Amino acid sequence: MEYAFRFLVGGAVVSAFAVLGDMLRPKSFAGLFGAAPSIALATLALAFWKEGAGYAAIEGRSMALGAVALATYSFAVCQLLMRWRWSALAATLTCVVVWFGVAFALKLALLG
């Protein structure tokens, strides 16, 4: 029963975001709305259904903090690639430390 629910919720949310991405201009936004938001919402819906509102709130807060850490990582990689002309492998591997550092710093600062 749980797998059927996951399939239906995931499929519905992914389809809705795909339609939204198709309607927006420029088309480069379509990829943004295709995966991460739909999977995050499906995960939150399942967490709410299975564990309750408190657990889903913790999941959502953790996703938001992870998104900030990912944005910082992405910015740092772009800087290393474009300004300093690093190779993609070196920039991404180096900035993984930044990603984890920001994620753990935010967790400690905001969540204790």
C-alpha positions in Angstrom: 0.0 0.0 0.0 2.8 2.4 0.9 4.6 1.8 -2.5 1.4 2.5 -4.4 0.9 5.8 -2.4 4.6 6.8 -3.1 4.1 6.0 -6.8 0.9 8.1 -7.0 2.1 11.1 -5.0 5.5 11.1 -6.7 4.0 10.8 -10.1 1.4 13.5 -9.5 3.9 16.0 -8.1 6.5 15.3 -10.8 3.9 15.8 -13.5 2.6 19.0 -12.0 6.1 20.5 -11.8 6.8 19.3 -15.4 3.8 21.2 -16.6 4.8 24.3 -14.7 8.3 24.1 -16.1 6.9 23.7 -19.6 4.8 26.8 -19.2 7.7 29.1 -18.0 10.1 31.0 -20.2 13.0 30.6 -20.7 12.9 26.9 -21.2 16.1 26.5 -19.0 13.8 26.8 -16.0 12.1 23.5 -16.9 15.0 21.5 -15.5 14.8 23.4 -12.2 11.2 22.4 -11.7 11.6 18.8 -13.0 13.3 17.0 -10.2 14.2 18.5 -6.8 11.1 20.4 -5.8 8.8 17.5 -6.9 10.8 14.9 -5.0 11.1 17.1 -1.9 7.3 17.7 -1.9 6.6 14.0 -2.4 9.0 13.1 0.4 7.4 15.7 2.8 3.9 14.3 1.9 5.0 10.8 2.8 6.7 11.9 6.0 3.6 13.7 7.0 1.4 10.8 6.2 3.6 8.2 7.9 5.2 10.1 10.8 3.1 13.2 11.4 3.4 17.0 11.2 6.3 17.3 13.6 8.5 14.9 11.7 7.6 16.5 8.4 8.5 20.0 9.8 12.0 18.7 10.8 12.4 17.2 7.3 11.3 20.5 5.6 13.7 22.5 7.8 16.5 20.2 7.0 15.8 20.4 3.3 15.9 24.2 3.5 19.2 24.2 5.3 20.6 21.7 2.7 19.4 24.0 -0.1 21.4 27.0 1.4 24.5 24.8 1.7 24.0 23.6 -1.9 23.6 27.2 -3.2 26.9 28.1 -1.3 28.6 25.1 -2.8 27.4 26.0 -6.3 28.5 29.6 -6.0 32.0 28.6 -4.8 32.4 26.1 -7.6 31.4 28.7 -10.2 33.9 31.1 -8.7 36.7 28.6 -8.8 35.8 27.6 -12.4 35.3 31.1 -13.9 37.7 33.3 -11.9 40.5 31.0 -11.1 40.2 28.6 -14.1 40.3 25.5 -12.0 39.5 22.1 -13.5 35.9 20.9 -12.9 37.2 17.9 -10.9 39.4 20.0 -8.6 36.7 22.7 -8.0 33.9 20.3 -7.2 36.0 18.1 -4.9 37.4 21.1 -3.1 34.0 22.7 -2.6 32.5 19.5 -1.1 34.3 20.7 2.1 32.5 24.0 1.7 29.1 22.3 1.3 29.5 20.1 4.4 31.0 23.0 6.4 28.1 25.2 5.6 25.5 22.5 6.2 27.0 21.5 9.6 27.5 25.2 10.7 23.9 25.9 9.9 22.7 22.9 11.8 24.7 23.8 14.8 23.8 27.5 14.7 20.1 27.1 14.1 19.2 23.7 15.5 21.7 23.4 18.3 
